[in-house]
Amino acid sequence: MAVELPKAAIERIFRQGIGERRLSQEAKDVIYEFVPKMARYAADSSKAILDASGKKTLMEEHLKALTQVLMVDGAEEYDGELFGRATVRRILKEAGVERASADAVDLYNKLICRITEELGERAAEYADEDDRKTVQREDVERAITCIMPRADEFL
Amino acid sequence: MAVELPKAAIERIFRQGIGERRLSQEAKDVIYEFVPKMARYAADSSKAILDASGKKTLMEEHLKALTQVLMVDGAEEYDGELFGRATVRRILKEAGVERASADAVDLYNKLICRITEELGERAAEYADEDDRKTVQREDVERAITCIMPRADEFL
C-alpha cells in the first residue's frame, strides 16, 4: 500500500538539514519518493518488533529498539517539524499496528522526521565536499545508501 | 569489546557466495574486519529487541524480527557452514544477552552467516558487472554499503 505524506512537509523537514543550501528539483523528487517508502519500512519494522514482544499495543520501547537497530542519533530529542499525528497513525495502521500508545506514535513520528532531517545533513556534507551550493540528486542518493539497510530497496 | 570469529570460517562462509571466483587479499582483509563488527551489531540489536519485549530470554521470534528489519532473505533456510555455537553464544553474552534459547542462538548464527554469504553474492555480482574474475576490496565495500544501515560504521 502506498503511504501518503505531504510533499511540502517532507521538503521542509529535509531542509532543516541543509540550511541555506539550494535543492535541485531532481533531488526533491528523490526525497518525495524516499520518505514515504522509509516511513512504511519503519512502520513494518515497528510491527515486527511489536509482534516479537508478544504484545498487542505498540509502545515507546518498541520504537526505542528500532531507533537503536537503525543507529539513528537524536530521534528522541528531535524538536523540528513533525508530520500530522493522524497521518502517521494511519501509516502504522496500514502496517498492521492496530493499537499504539500516544508516546509510541510520537516517537515513530520523530524517528521518521529525524531520518529525513539527517538525510539532509548528510546530503549537505556531500555537496560541501564537492564545493557545490546546491544539493543534487546524487548527494541524496549517497546519503540514503549510507543511512538505510538494503539501499537498493529505497532507490 | 572485540568479537572473535575465526578468519578461516569467515572466509569459507563468504566464499559460499562467490563460487569459483578469486578473492583478493585486500578484499579478505575487509571481510575479516567487517564480519565480527556485523556480528556484534546483530547481537546488540537482538538485545534491544529483547529488552523492548520486556522478557529475559532471547527467543527465536526476536531474531525473526531482526531478520525482517534488516530485510535479510533466506536466513531461516540458510544451510551453509555455521560458526561454532559456543562462539556465537559468547558474542550474544558480550552484548548483554544472558539467556537465549537454542533456537534463538541458531537463528542468530544463521543470520550472521547468511549476511556473510550474501555479501559474497553481491560482491560477486559487482565483480561480474565489471568483467573481473577476482572479487576486489571495492566490490565488498560496495556490498556492505548496500546491505547494512549506517554503512560508514562498518567500513
Interface residues (C-beta under 8 A of the other chain):
Chain A: D44 S45 A48 I49 D51 A52 S53 G54 K55 M59 E61 H62 K64 A65 L66 Q68 V69 L70 M71 T145 C146 I147 M148 P149 R150 A151 D152 E153
Chain B: D44 S45 A48 I49 D51 A52 S53 G54 K55 M59 E61 H62 K64 A65 L66 Q68 V69 L70 M71 T145 C146 I147 M148 P149 R150 A151 D152 E153
